Amino acid sequence: MWNYEADIIVVGSGAAASSAALFAYEKGAEVIMVEKRARPGGTTEKSGGVFWIPNNSFLRESKIEDKKEDALRYMARLSYPTLYNPSDHHFGLNDHQYELLEAYYDNASPTIEKLHAMGALDATPWIAWDGQVFPDYYAHLPEDKVPRGRCLVPKDPQTGKGVARGFELIRQLREAINQREIPILLNHRAKKLILNCKGEIVGLEAIDSENHIVTLRAKKAVIFGSGGFTHSPEKRLNFLRGPVFGGCAVPANEGDFIDIATSVGAKLNNTANAWWAPVVLEEVLEHPSPPTDVFMVSGDSMIYVNKYGKRIVDEKAVYNEKTQAFFTWDPIKGEYPNLMVFMIYDQRTADIWGNYPPAAAYPIPTKDTPSPYLIYGNTPEDLARAIEERLNKIASATGNFHLDQSFSENLKRTIKVFNQYAEQGIDPEFHRGEQPIDLAYNGPAAPDHNLPNITMYPIASEGPYYAIIIAGGTLDTKGGPKINKKAQVLDHEDMPIPGLYGAGNCIAAPAAQAYWAGGGTIGPALTFGYIAADYAVQENIKEP
Ligand SMILES: Cc1cc2nc3c(=O)[nH]c(=O)nc-3n(C[C@H](O)[C@H](O)[C@H](O)COP(=O)(O)OP(=O)(O)OC[C@H]3O[C@@H](n4cnc5c(N)ncnc54)[C@H](O)[C@@H]3O)c2cc1C
């Protein structure tokens, strides 16, 4: 007895699932979508909506050649830095790793072009504040032969301009889904796969909002696009390589597919990695799925210091890369010295960025809007005392993390040295403001800025000083069942589990540890959604 029947059952409704549903329908399949939340769109809807597409049509129109070998070299270098071999024909990767990257390069642009032809997505290059096409995250590496132009965004139909807004991406995809009348069962949580006696996937069991079991027959296949496991504290602790405290994925992303797929024999991969991003610690402790993480940190008279009052990183570096500096382990003290970092800034930065529209300079609060997460003190000593008071309040959630007693003295020295760097425009320790991406994310110089490096300005010699507690987090995770180049989920013998596909953050990311550029998560989600649909519709009808 089945409650529903379709050729293809798609789980989720973010980028991966929407792409899979649209392409399966386009190829003539009957499709039903199953979504755990009351609202479709997933984390994709909350996102910036940027998708990274190598060799895209806009590059080709501009006669910029994004050769397969060059793009794969860049991807391989960042995805597998410990395997990378520039002179090997697969760059040191095994066949499986290489084929996934190759499948991405081959299918990414066709995915976007086909979505456009179907009237499901109108894309355009992402333009930064300075009028330049947005750079890749490692545009400064010699392996990046096309450092700008692979990041695309949806075009706003009202203005005809590109907008970095996940809401618009999902709006366009959903409009296309609705036009095709593809049904979506909201408030239905996929719980269990149903197999026939041959071990083929023939359906899905879901639980509705009233806790009733709903059975769906999938005549051909089930495609999962159900997001990562950011909101499973157990999986976070046991799978991820860095200590993180949460993140801005939608709360439904609890890694359900890991439990569902392993129970039918799927092999897991890439569980240690995530799309990392700093978070405002106290905010995620209070609201586990905040509206956003700390992407491009605002302020020029601003630094990040650790519990010893020392800088640890280029504060303007990309969120994904910077977060990994928080995971350093001190083998003598037996501690994570950067587990929490303190974003410190002065009244000038508070005033300038506090005048931005609400949330535009997040985490710096809008002027006159009190933020419960802001800490202040008139001197470095006052500030240290105030931070300590706050750390005491949250000690049970942080492994009793405290400042070292050297904090305020070191902070004074750190500020003095940083101020010299700001005057000279050069940060010899962390190279702040040297990379194209630092500038793209920094935004224009502050109105009173008259120094050589727009990302740095001396911190005032007098208080008040402000601090925000920052810690490691995720946009979402990217480990899970291993897939092949057809997006089929593999078992422990690396054989496809018949009728089971996955794309997006619920599977082991083809990108492995890399975040190649803005859009490095949604690009593969859309593309492997397309690949999954393409192969799933070709499956034979299976007898239950
Ligand atoms: C603020 C923010 C900005 C970001 N900006 C960008 C950006 O500009 N570019 C970029 O590439 N990435 C960005 N990201 C990351 C990006 O949003 C995600 O990596 C991407 O959207 C994941 O897509 P997905 O389809 O895999 O998952 P999701 O969009 O998270 O969709 C998963 C869906 O599955 C549903 N689900 C979960 N479990 C079940 C279940 N058991 N049964 C049924 N349904 C289930 C969820 O409710 C959800 O709707 C950003 C993230 C955030 C939070």
PDBQT file of the ligand as one rigid body, heavy atoms in Angstrom, charges set to zero:
ROOT
HETATM    1  C1  LIG A 601      23.818  33.092   4.976  1.00  0.00    +0.000 C 
HETATM    2  C2  LIG A 601      24.352  32.099   3.976  1.00  0.00    +0.000 A 
HETATM    3  C3  LIG A 601      24.923  32.553   2.793  1.00  0.00    +0.000 A 
HETATM    4  C4  LIG A 601      25.433  31.619   1.870  1.00  0.00    +0.000 A 
HETATM    5  N1  LIG A 601      25.858  32.075   0.663  1.00  0.00    +0.000 NA
HETATM    6  C5  LIG A 601      26.242  31.191  -0.288  1.00  0.00    +0.000 A 
HETATM    7  C6  LIG A 601      26.510  31.621  -1.610  1.00  0.00    +0.000 A 
HETATM    8  O1  LIG A 601      26.327  32.779  -1.974  1.00  0.00    +0.000 OA
HETATM    9  N2  LIG A 601      26.960  30.685  -2.499  1.00  0.00    +0.000 N 
HETATM   10  C7  LIG A 601      27.119  29.375  -2.161  1.00  0.00    +0.000 A 
HETATM   11  O2  LIG A 601      27.552  28.572  -3.004  1.00  0.00    +0.000 OA
HETATM   12  N3  LIG A 601      26.791  28.931  -0.932  1.00  0.00    +0.000 NA
HETATM   13  C8  LIG A 601      26.328  29.806   0.007  1.00  0.00    +0.000 A 
HETATM   14  N4  LIG A 601      25.926  29.347   1.224  1.00  0.00    +0.000 N 
HETATM   15  C9  LIG A 601      25.887  27.889   1.465  1.00  0.00    +0.000 C 
HETATM   16  C10 LIG A 601      24.680  27.314   0.685  1.00  0.00    +0.000 C 
HETATM   17  O3  LIG A 601      23.508  27.982   1.077  1.00  0.00    +0.000 OA
HETATM   18  C11 LIG A 601      24.493  25.817   0.908  1.00  0.00    +0.000 C 
HETATM   19  O4  LIG A 601      25.719  25.141   0.876  1.00  0.00    +0.000 OA
HETATM   20  C12 LIG A 601      23.578  25.276  -0.213  1.00  0.00    +0.000 C 
HETATM   21  O5  LIG A 601      22.455  26.104  -0.338  1.00  0.00    +0.000 OA
HETATM   22  C13 LIG A 601      23.182  23.845   0.065  1.00  0.00    +0.000 C 
HETATM   23  O6  LIG A 601      22.193  23.433  -0.847  1.00  0.00    +0.000 OA
HETATM   24  P1  LIG A 601      21.491  22.008  -0.649  1.00  0.00    +0.000 P 
HETATM   25  O7  LIG A 601      20.464  21.912  -1.704  1.00  0.00    +0.000 OA
HETATM   26  O8  LIG A 601      22.513  20.958  -0.564  1.00  0.00    +0.000 OA
HETATM   27  O9  LIG A 601      20.835  22.081   0.803  1.00  0.00    +0.000 OA
HETATM   28  P2  LIG A 601      19.721  23.031   1.431  1.00  0.00    +0.000 P 
HETATM   29  O10 LIG A 601      19.493  24.257   0.633  1.00  0.00    +0.000 OA
HETATM   30  O11 LIG A 601      20.062  23.220   2.859  1.00  0.00    +0.000 OA
HETATM   31  O12 LIG A 601      18.411  22.156   1.298  1.00  0.00    +0.000 OA
HETATM   32  C14 LIG A 601      18.240  20.995   2.055  1.00  0.00    +0.000 C 
HETATM   33  C15 LIG A 601      16.756  20.801   2.281  1.00  0.00    +0.000 C 
HETATM   34  O13 LIG A 601      16.510  19.477   2.742  1.00  0.00    +0.000 OA
HETATM   35  C16 LIG A 601      15.539  19.532   3.760  1.00  0.00    +0.000 C 
HETATM   36  N5  LIG A 601      15.661  18.317   4.585  1.00  0.00    +0.000 N 
HETATM   37  C17 LIG A 601      16.610  18.007   5.510  1.00  0.00    +0.000 A 
HETATM   38  N6  LIG A 601      16.397  16.777   5.995  1.00  0.00    +0.000 NA
HETATM   39  C18 LIG A 601      15.287  16.298   5.375  1.00  0.00    +0.000 A 
HETATM   40  C19 LIG A 601      14.554  15.089   5.476  1.00  0.00    +0.000 A 
HETATM   41  N7  LIG A 601      14.907  14.099   6.303  1.00  0.00    +0.000 N 
HETATM   42  N8  LIG A 601      13.433  14.945   4.716  1.00  0.00    +0.000 NA
HETATM   43  C20 LIG A 601      13.016  15.946   3.876  1.00  0.00    +0.000 A 
HETATM   44  N9  LIG A 601      13.698  17.100   3.750  1.00  0.00    +0.000 NA
HETATM   45  C21 LIG A 601      14.813  17.270   4.470  1.00  0.00    +0.000 A 
HETATM   46  C22 LIG A 601      15.828  20.809   4.485  1.00  0.00    +0.000 C 
HETATM   47  O14 LIG A 601      14.732  21.269   5.228  1.00  0.00    +0.000 OA
HETATM   48  C23 LIG A 601      16.195  21.741   3.327  1.00  0.00    +0.000 C 
HETATM   49  O15 LIG A 601      15.056  22.367   2.796  1.00  0.00    +0.000 OA
HETATM   50  C24 LIG A 601      25.403  30.245   2.162  1.00  0.00    +0.000 A 
HETATM   51  C25 LIG A 601      24.806  29.793   3.344  1.00  0.00    +0.000 A 
HETATM   52  C26 LIG A 601      24.260  30.708   4.223  1.00  0.00    +0.000 A 
HETATM   53  C27 LIG A 601      23.530  30.195   5.423  1.00  0.00    +0.000 C 
ENDROOT
TORSDOF 0
